[in-house]
Amino acid sequence: MKIVQFDEPGAPEVLHVHEVPLPEPGAAQIRVKAHSIGVGIPDVLIRSGAYSWMPPLPCIPGTEMSGTVSAIGPDVGNVTVGDLVYVSARERPHRGGCYADEIVVRADEITPIPNGANMEAVATLANYQVAWHLLWNMARVKAGDTVLVYAAAGGVGSAIVELALIAGAKVIGVASGTSKGAFVKDMGAAHVVDRGKDNVISRVKEATGGRGVDFVFDPAGGPAATDNAAMLAPLGTMIVYGRLAGPLGGDLAGAIRDRFGDSIGMRSFSIHSFDHDKPRRIEATEAVMVLMAKGALKPRIHARLPLANARKAHEMLEAGTVIGKILLKPEDSA
């Protein structure tokens, strides 16, 4: 079978395809044949060596896959060959491992896929896990709230938009360029701000009648995070869930202090907050899986590439041209 692996971190060129023997499951393990493999920013960070929770080297990247149980080892109950399952590296000892035709995992590291769920959609579930925690463990978004979503056309950003709309919130999406903006608008955002052309603060003030938004979801951080304070409504909260623009900088404390009378706040979020809290991880996974089975979530698949083209998938992500999610597919996937 094929795997994609790198020996040392670096540019996409460090990713290489290898032919390896088909692994056999041991005690309490199963083997899963991939249907669709999700490609995300954590994979890029791991490959480049910038991830704070790096797995051991050499490394097979890949946070998630949907697939079919193809073999079962001893001492496994409640799993049958042919079962449809979701594999998440968040349930495994280390991130990564899913860029492979097949993978051996512990039987308690999988999530059954319910009838009606689309196998490709399930391979985007990691984005929705983050979004679910952001909206309901961090922000507690409710009907009538107004939320500002940066990178709204990306994997996590679009998941936030979908779940916020399901909650009954009004969404203002920030995207870059006409095609990304159109996608965000089609999802149901009330307003779209073109980050490359518009003054985001002015547009948000205009769209909210000067009130501001209840929540800002920001994956970038960096010095510009201070701008978020100017766009919050009274009692509003900014949530920074990434460092794509670098560590938080600027006078963030001052920006919050200047609006002391409005009781605004700032929180940071990492999915690693739940690394040792399996019940809450499973709660989010199962909640999203139910929505997928109902067809309530419709992730956009930007591209489907052969597993051997993982390098191209990383290049596309780093170029900033992706709308939605990229999937890798084994050559014989259905």
Phi, psi and omega in degrees: 000168181259144167228159172245130189216156169227148181269323178224146180298156178169204179290172180306336181295346180284347180282127181228146178268134179232146170265125181227160177297149176294123183286147178255134180289142176263200181299133178065016181245160173226162173248136181242128176270124186291139167259307179218140182240121180283142176244127183219176181301322177303325177298319180294318180295321178295313181299324182276352180083012184263002183277138183283348180236060185294135173283168177296152177258152354294156190235135165265114180290182174113116184270335188204154172205153166255147182189192184236135177295122184250343178200152183229132177273181178295156173064036177244126176243160174065018175227138182231144174305132183101347177298142175271128186219160175248131177251125177238129177295344177291344177261002184250169184299328182224154173293153178098180175108349190266355176280073185204149175300320178217156182219141175260127181223165172291147182297335180270009179257005182250162173237126177298143177264121183287160176302137178099343180281136179282130185295325177290319178299320181299328180287001173253007191298331181302323177297319182287330174300312179299312181299318180299314179296320180298315186283328188239342172262335182255305189266328186056052179296140181225169179303135179095344176290155172246128183236144175252125184241112173283157181050045189291344178267355181278182184298303179288319181302314180293327176294320176299315180301311182300312183291325177295320178293321176300325179285350180092015179275161173264132187247133167248118183255137176254123180218173182237116177100162185294315184293318178294319178298319179296321178298314181296320178296318180297329178292337179123008177298138180288327180218147176234131179248127178274108185301331182280342185241325189264155167277110188299316182299314181297317181295321179292317177300318179296316184292336183252012180064029178088352184287319186097183184251157180282327181218142170243130176249113191236114179271356190264318185067225178071185182298330184287354179300337178297334179298333182300327183299325182288345185256002182273138171287165173308135183072010181284162183225134170262138179237116179261118185241020177195174181228040183297334177257012179103177179299155177305134182220187183073181182269071182295319179299321179294320180297323177286320180298324181295341179245037184306320183291345180263357175055043177279163182215170179224137174228151172249154184218139170224138176299340178291351173301338184252014181302330182244026181227072184299319180305319180284330174296314182293323178304313180294315181299313183291324178296316179292321180300320178298316179297323178293319180296329178280350183078014181285338179248133182229076181297139177276130176263111182289319181201149173242117184239149172300149179308323181295346180260027180302324179301316179297321179300318179292322178297320179295317179297316182290336178283348178075022184259359187278133174245108183095232191229143170260137176244142169259142184232129169301153187300328184254022180288151180282000000 
